[in-house]
Amino acid sequence: MEAVLAISIGVLFGSGVWLVLRPRTFQVITGLLLLSYAVNLFIFLMGHAKLNQAPITPTADIDPAQFADPIPQALVLTAIVIGFASTGLYLVVMLASRGLTGTDHVDGRESST
Amino acid sequence: MPFVGSFIAAFMPEDARNREAWLASFIAVCGLVVTLWLYPLVASGEVIRYRLEWMPEMGLYFSLRMDGLAWLFMALLEVITLLVVLYARYYMSPKDPVPRFFSFLLAFKGSMVGVLLSGNLIQMVLFWELTSLASFLLISYWHHRADARRGARMSLTVTATGGLCLLTGVLMLGHIVGSYELDDVLAVGDLVRAHPWYVPTFILIALGAMTKSAQFPFHFWLPHAMAAPTPVSSYLHSATMVKAGIFLLIRLWPILSGTSEWTWVVAGAGICTMLLASFFAIFQHDLKGLLAYSTISHLGLITVLLGIGSPLAMVAAIFHTLNHATFKASLFMAVGIIDHESGTRDMRQLRGLLHMMPYTSTLAIIASAAMAGVPLLNGFLSKEMFFSETLHWGYGKWMSVAAIVYGIFSVAYSLRFIYVFFGKPAQDLPSQPHEPPRWMRFPVEFLVLCCLIVGIIPGLSIGPMLHLAVESVLGTQTPHYSLAVWHGFNTPLMMSIGALALGVVFYTVLRLFANLTHIDKVPVFHRFSGAQAYESFFLWLTVGAGRVETWLSTRRIQPQILVILSVAIISAAVAWPKEVKFDFALATKDLDPWFALLWLIGCTCAVGAAWQAKYHRLRALILLGGTGVITCITFLMLSAPDLALTQLMVETVTAILILLGLRWLPARLSPKELNIEVPLTVWGRRSRDFSLAFIAGLGMAGLSYWVMITPKHETISDFFMLRALTEGGGSNVVNVLLVDFRGFDTMGEICVLTIVSLTVYALLRRFRPAPESMPLPAQQNNLADPAIRQTPQQQASVGYLMVPGVYLRLISPVIVLIAAYLFMRGHNMPGGGFVAGLTLAIAIILQYMLAGTTWIEARLILRPGRWLAFGLSVVLATGAGAWLFGYPFLTSHTTHLTLPLLGEIHVPSAFFFDLGVFAVVVGSTILILVALAHQALRSHRQPGSTQSDYQTLKELN
């Protein structure tokens, strides 16, 4: 399972990097979304994968090792919400830039080459 | 006190000339009274000290120290301040913003007092820089004039550069001595002179002093500083600020002088300055320009005296500093009066002023005679001391020759100055000159009177104070000297007389044979223009910086990202842990084929999205959603139900957001459709980016694998796991973490959400789509489709959307209920404010999508702003509520309430916190989506088309 996850994170990250390096704004927003998936998964897996051990404690007296690590989860939850906000902002900036400059190139003008 | 005055002065009304002047004079009088009151103490040989803790751990104290030298300069400063304030009251025009003037003037005075009284070297440099700054502000007082701005900039650049050198020098000095206190530094002269750092330290300090006192080759800023109002020129640029450099040299004279470096640097710069500036002064046409160069040359003279280094020369230097301040300040003020009354300062126009303003003219003539060194005036005394010192110089006779040449030049420019008062009165002046107001003339009278008194009875008037200052510098070395007008026929007197006579001859020759008034450039030496060099240097600097910028940097974002990524990859590769080994058997041991299949789909989606994002945005978006869903499932499988829920909701909302935005992007056709060849360079770039992406992906995969197979360490998670229920009052640890343990973090996060949504709203209010996206898209323009002729509302109620319409309206209360459910159980089970907020937002958006903006807004009043405000207030109130019970901000508390019907329910204070989060999430999501959705309404309103405007209006009604 670890190998599958690692390879997947790699593929997501690689696709994201490729897209972020592209010249069109839409490609970059797609790339950023892919990158955020990869990074969120990565942070999440810092707590190690555990099946069916959600960090919900029924009683006060438990063994913490029996549950999944809650801290990476809380961090990723925050990251997802902030990622949503930045996607929204990026999208609107992208639209405004397109309206102002007449192009969807990331530099606001078509490259000369 | 001057700083407080400066602050008060800055807030006085524009036309409060009298009040400003009273305030400033009051401060100056107070200063003077205090200074005079301290005289007996200082005269008894005591050094007055005052010390405040500043940064004691670094050996820095705010300390004040007044000895004879500081006292003399203080007295000079206070007297001149008083006179200048009085003078400025009449000089400044009622139209000028006087508060600014007096405010800067007082700020300058405060800084100057700081320089004079500082008992700590660092503190002195601080005040030193403040004087530069005040001078900059005062020169640029008439900031609408280009020459004022240029002069101010030049003076600040030169003096502040010098100030930096001085700071470095002082730091080195402090390092040599081990203390920055002036008392300690002055005590160890021999140590400093023997230290290997002596030469650089001395050069740096000398640079500071020389830039401030306008010594060659930094003299050029002073003539340009004459763009300042005349009171400023007479105050800062002749009597006080430029003397700060001299003061510094005198101050550090006991420890730095006495070496051959000192003599050559200080005396050398002084001689060049003295001769060049006095030569330049002869060829000026502007009265102030002449005085400026004359000031430079006198400063040069004082520097030479300091450079000579004998105790008697020191006496002469201090004495001449005082004399120069008196006669030059009075001359500047006289020139100010002439300028004020006649409207010009051009010596080629001014004639016969003696007839028109006899009183002022007489005063100016006496003062300029003092400048030329005519007997019975103070200038004569110090100049004679200078001549006699040059004779005793140990390095040859040429110093005496230089002194005589200087004498000749100074007589010549003084004659040039005096010439404007004689002859037939000029008729073509801009205004008819007459005597100025009584009190405007008073400062000039007072100073000229000083010149006369000092010149005639030096021993009685200035003698004791001068002695005090000299003694404080020289200590036991104080020589025997006599201040007398008549020393008998000796060589210095002969030199004086010779210089006077030759000066008159030289001037007459220039006047009669060389056509002096028509020479625009200074002969021979005009090429040594420091100002030109300064300008060229800065031009070169700017151009050079521009070149470096174009060479090293780019405004294009792609290369920047490329560099950032490459650096990240390289640094990761350098820091790569060696012990990571990929064990194929271990990796495939417990391989779950379903999970592998799942991620096969996920990866395919991701690669597909990357592939399609350029030409088929919708496809890319759908594929992206695929990856998102797989991520969601993974979270769910790997024990993170909260993450899965949130990710799912965010996924939905993001997809809707982007769909709303897609319409405004330009159509993009692939090269195949356009029948064009993709150039080889593009392929090159793509393969470069691809390899980078490949390496990045590979690295990330390796890193993740390494992280996952590394055994888990002890973390603070256990702490949270054990305390969540007992102290946080909830069994869902992730939720408790968010709303309780890390509540402050979450509060910051919802603030970010609010800010983003407001920014989006503000950006879209001004949004202007590109012209080609304005008309209706082809899909909506197809006449064969009956839906085109219907409004969104009709489509939803009777048109093709009827079935989904009924269905969606039916389930929307259910979605709201689910949102409420997710919210309520959040503390103990998966759910919470974030998820619930997003769910509610989706319920609302579905209705928008169904029936269109107009219909829904006529029926449902949404106020996203209020949601946001409510949410933030609730969060803050919950947090601050803890204060009422004496706990820190955001401390939570849990109670159990028993309500009728519902039974016992669980009410933690975090519940209200989560309510705030919920409200903010709903508000911001709705705000962003509605703002985007409204663009569709606007786009129909094409500029100039009244028909479509009418339609929109009808739609809205």
Interface residues (C-beta under 8 A of the other chain):
Chain A: M1 E2 A3 V4 L5 A6 I7 S8 I9 G10 V11 L12 F13 G14 S15 G16 V17 W18 L19 V20 L21 R22 P23 R24 T25 F26 Q27 I29 T30 G31 L33 L34 Y37 A38 N40 L41 F42 F44 L45 M46 G47 H48 A49 K50 L51 N52 Q53 A54 P55 I56 T57 P58 T59 A60 I62 P64 A65 F67 A68 D69 P70 I71 Q73 A74 V76 L77 T78 I80 V81 I82 G83 F84 A85 S86 T87 G88 L89 L91 V92 V93 M94 L95 A96 R98 G99 L100 G102 T103 D104 V106 D107 S111 T113
Chain B: R555 R556 I557 Q558 I561 L562 L565 A587 T588 D590 L591 D592 F595 A596 W599 G602 C603 A606 V607 A609 A610 A613 K614 R617 A620 L621 L624 T627 G628 T631 T634 F635 M637 L638 S639 A640 P641 D642 L643 T646 Q647 V650 V653 T654 L657 I658 G661 W664 L665 P666 R668 T681 D689 F690 L692 A693 F694 A696 G697 L698 G699 M700 A701 G702 L703 S704 Y705 V707 M708 I709 K712 T715 I716 S717 D718 F720 M721 L722 A724 L725 T726 S731 N732 V733 V734 L737 L738 R742 D745 T746 E749 V752 L753 V756 S757 T759 V760 L763 L764 R766 F767 R768 P769 A770 P771 N828 M829 P830 F834 V921 S924 I928 A931 L932
